[in-house]
Amino acid sequence: MPDFYYSEGRVCVFLDGTPHDQPSVSGKDAENDKILRAKQFQVLRLRYNQDMLAFIRKNAQVFSPARC
């Protein structure tokens, strides 16, 4: 289940903490991403060690002020 879902654009946003570094968890993440993408969802993952501002800028079409 995504942490955030934007119905316009069918965007699933996941906020991944350190547990997602574990191979068993990251493997499940990859499998879930594949399933969601096959169902035409856009999947975005922000990891705990990523720059949030850079992530938002990179995905501005999702996080624009008009959409938030």
N, C-alpha and C positions, 0 to 999 in steps of 0.2 A: 504494500500500500504506500503510495507516495506521501511525502510530507506536505506537499502542496499540489493542487490540481487546478489547471486553468482549462475550463471546458471550451472556451474559444481558442481554437488551435490544438486542442487535445494534448496539452502539455503536462507531463508528470515530472515533478521536481523532487529529487531525493537529496537529503542532507546526510552525508555519510561520515560517521565518526570513526574512531579507531577500531571498533569491532569489524569494520568492513575491510581491514587489512588482513584478516584471517582468511586463508585459502577457501575454507568451507563457505564462508559468508560471501566473499567476492565471487565465488563460483555461482552461488544462488543469485547474486545480483546480476551477473552476466546472463544467466538463463532467463530471469524475469525481464531484463531489458530486451532480449531477443523476442520474447513473447509479446511484449507491449508494442514493439516496433512492427512486428508482423500484423498487429491489429491497428496499425496506422497512428499510434501515439508517438509523440515526440518525447524522448526521455533525456532529462538533464540531471546530472549528479554533481553536487558541490561537496567536495571532500574537505575534511577538517583542516587540511594543510594547504588549501588553495586560498588565493586572494579573492575574497568575496566581491570586492568592487570590480576586479578584472572579470570575474565570472558574470556579473550583471552587465557589464559593458559588452562582453562577447555575445550575450544573449539579449541584447537590447530590445529585440522584437517581442520578447516575452515580458520583460520587466520595465517597459516604458511607463512613464507617469500616467498615461491615459488608461493603462491596463491594470495598474496596481491600486 
